[in-house]
Amino acid sequence: MSHLEEVKTLRANPDHHYNCCQSLLIAFSDVTGLSKEQSDALGADFGAGMNHGATCGTLTAALMILGMKGYDKKTAADLIMKFKDKHEYTDCAHLLGKAREQGIQRKPHCDGLVFEMCETLDQILAGNN
């Protein structure tokens, strides 16, 4: 199963809510070397912008994954800048507010960010950033 397929399966699970961070960490556990259980536990408090509207969970997960693979700060900074250029904000509260203004509900908005970051991470890891 590809990372994107796994992320989509996790996000669609009606029996357990995986936040944005958990969804990416679990799907990329083959990359980080963490078990799926460890990835789930690690990401638990990073949903909803660290539970208070701060940095988007997709970004925190991506930075953890890149860090586990030894990528440098420039790669991390480039990822953050590209995300901000595309979405205007990096924090959950503003991202959700912008989505609301556009009439986009929370789940589809967050799913879209998770799927997008999953594809971005796969590109970076493949050397196609």
C-alpha positions as CSV (number, residue, x, y, z in Angstrom):
1,M,0.0,0.0,0.0
2,S,1.4,3.4,-0.9
3,H,1.7,6.2,1.7
4,L,-1.2,8.1,0.1
5,E,-3.4,4.9,0.1
6,E,-2.7,4.4,3.7
7,V,-3.3,8.0,4.7
8,K,-6.7,7.9,2.9
9,T,-7.6,4.7,4.7
10,L,-6.7,6.2,8.1
11,R,-8.6,9.4,7.4
12,A,-11.7,7.4,6.3
13,N,-11.7,5.1,9.4
14,P,-15.1,5.6,11.1
15,D,-14.0,3.8,14.2
16,H,-11.0,5.9,15.1
17,H,-10.2,9.5,14.5
18,Y,-6.6,9.9,13.4
19,N,-5.6,13.6,13.5
20,C,-3.6,15.1,10.7
21,C,-0.2,14.5,12.4
22,Q,-1.0,10.9,13.3
23,S,-2.2,10.1,9.8
24,L,1.1,11.1,8.3
25,L,3.3,9.6,11.0
26,I,1.5,6.3,10.8
27,A,1.6,6.1,7.1
28,F,5.3,7.0,7.0
29,S,6.3,4.6,9.8
30,D,8.2,2.6,7.2
31,V,10.4,5.7,6.6
32,T,10.9,6.7,10.3
33,G,11.4,3.3,11.7
34,L,8.8,3.8,14.4
35,S,6.1,1.3,14.8
36,K,2.6,2.3,13.8
37,E,1.7,2.3,17.6
38,Q,4.6,4.6,18.4
39,S,3.7,6.9,15.5
40,D,0.1,7.0,16.7
41,A,1.2,7.9,20.3
42,L,3.7,10.4,19.1
43,G,1.2,12.3,17.0
44,A,-1.7,12.2,19.5
45,D,-1.2,15.7,20.9
46,F,-0.3,17.4,17.6
47,G,-3.9,17.5,16.1
48,A,-5.8,20.7,16.0
49,G,-2.6,22.7,15.9
50,M,-1.1,21.1,19.0
51,N,-4.6,21.2,20.6
52,H,-4.7,25.0,20.5
53,G,-4.7,26.2,16.9
54,A,-1.0,26.5,16.5
55,T,1.1,24.9,13.7
56,C,-0.8,22.6,11.4
57,G,-0.4,18.9,12.2
58,T,0.6,18.2,8.6
59,L,3.6,20.4,9.0
60,T,4.6,19.1,12.4
61,A,4.4,15.5,11.1
62,A,6.4,16.4,8.0
63,L,9.1,18.0,10.0
64,M,9.3,15.0,12.3
65,I,9.6,12.6,9.3
66,L,12.2,14.7,7.6
67,G,14.1,15.0,10.8
68,M,14.1,11.2,11.3
69,K,15.5,10.9,7.8
70,G,18.3,13.4,8.5
71,Y,17.2,16.2,6.2
72,D,18.7,19.6,6.9
73,K,17.1,22.8,8.2
74,K,17.0,24.2,4.6
75,T,14.8,21.4,3.4
76,A,12.5,22.0,6.4
77,A,12.4,25.7,5.8
78,D,11.7,25.2,2.1
79,L,8.8,22.9,3.0
80,I,7.3,25.5,5.4
81,M,7.8,28.3,2.9
82,K,6.1,26.4,0.1
83,F,3.2,25.5,2.4
84,K,2.8,29.1,3.5
85,D,3.1,30.4,-0.1
86,K,0.3,28.0,-1.2
87,H,-2.0,28.3,1.9
88,E,-1.1,31.8,3.3
89,Y,-0.9,30.4,6.8
90,T,0.9,27.6,8.7
91,D,-1.3,27.6,11.8
92,C,-4.4,25.5,12.2
93,A,-6.6,28.3,13.5
94,H,-6.1,30.5,10.4
95,L,-6.1,27.7,8.0
96,L,-9.5,26.5,9.3
97,G,-10.8,30.1,9.4
98,K,-9.9,30.6,5.8
99,A,-11.6,27.3,4.8
100,R,-14.8,28.4,6.7
101,E,-14.8,31.7,4.8
102,Q,-14.6,29.6,1.5
103,G,-17.4,27.4,2.7
104,I,-15.2,24.3,3.1
105,Q,-16.0,22.1,6.0
106,R,-13.3,21.0,8.4
107,K,-12.9,17.3,7.5
108,P,-12.5,17.8,3.7
109,H,-10.2,20.8,4.3
110,C,-7.9,18.8,6.7
111,D,-8.0,15.7,4.5
112,G,-6.9,17.8,1.6
113,L,-3.9,19.2,3.5
114,V,-3.0,15.7,4.7
115,F,-3.2,14.2,1.2
116,E,-1.2,17.1,-0.3
117,M,1.5,16.8,2.4
118,C,1.7,13.1,1.9
119,E,2.4,13.6,-1.8
120,T,4.9,16.4,-1.0
121,L,6.8,14.1,1.4
122,D,6.9,11.3,-1.1
123,Q,8.4,13.7,-3.7
124,I,11.0,15.0,-1.2
125,L,12.0,11.5,-0.1
126,A,12.3,10.4,-3.7
127,G,14.6,13.4,-4.4
128,N,12.1,15.3,-6.5
129,N,11.6,18.3,-4.4
